[in-house]
């Protein structure tokens, strides 16, 4: 009997993977450990450890119902990918160039600390290229199994980038990490750890000096509020960005402070954890203009619109920046993250690649972030 592929794709909703075919779906970053534990719980399987190295083997020995399979597929995101950026710096103490210090530009996948069960693999070898003796760039793609497509065509590709360069007349080394998905973020972190180990072993970076990265715990609550708002000040951008408006902010009550009477309702029996304000003139809200609210509220994220004027392009863009999920966790180690959510090019620049424009905007934005970090950190 011959089964046509078109028939299989037409009936994707009735096909249920099982065994090892389930691993890519269960391993995806969009499905959390607790969701897999809940799936087992609903089946009457009770476990104390909800890590995927425990739950995935249990689920691959069972058959999913059509309802369960559909729910897992719906958990995967189909939103447009945007470049998200983070940066770190370390003191450089040797007289070697970056090319000399790295020794080998190839990053061996088997030496990286990656999960046993993962839904992706790099498309090509992970190899840095030298822009010059003190600037190295790694552009890569991963191939991810994505069951939101179809069982016969479920592989999608996603970009990642790591740039390493000396700055401050060779006194520091800066790591710029760009990711588009949770998987590329995970791979970036593993590659960076591997590189830092090499630089430590070669005595190229100071092991005793704290790594400079913008994290939530480096600010008092008030200073974190002021730091995020400072990134809407045109005076910081030397003309390449002009702030237009804040269209969205996410705030929550600071449980460690007594709130002003006007916003005491936020702490009503812990029922309110976070609030999202939306509108065309959120930046004119009294909560952002009056400093008396800064200690009582946690500002997690800002969505702002800017005009931009960079080499080769003009237009407007929407930038999302802040400390993701900080209100929920109140963890001091959450890294600052920025992403260009949308780019609108002026008519004369419609032919320009938007991804390259986003990268240029983020690079310029990041320069200001690091300067303001120094100004506001505790």
Secondary structure, 3 states (H helix, E strand, C coil): CCCCHHHHHHCHHHCCCCHHHHHHHHHCCCCCHHHHHHHHHHCCCCCCCCCHHHHHHHHHCCCCCHHHHHHHHHCCCCCCCCCEEEEEEEEECCCCCHHHHHCCCEECHHHCCCCCCCCEEECCCEECEEEECCEEEEEEEEEEECCCCCCCCCEEEEEEEEEEEEECCCCEEEEEEEECCHHHHHHHHHHHHHHHHHHHHCCCECCCCCCEECEHHHCCHHHHHHHHHHCCCHHHCCCCEEEEEEEEEEEEECCCCCCCHHHHHHHHHHCCCCEEEECCCHHHCHHHHCHHHCCCEEEEEEEEEEEEEECCEEEEEEEEEECCCHHHHCCCCCECEEEEEEEEECHHHCCCCHHHHHHHHHHHHHHHHHHHHHHHCC
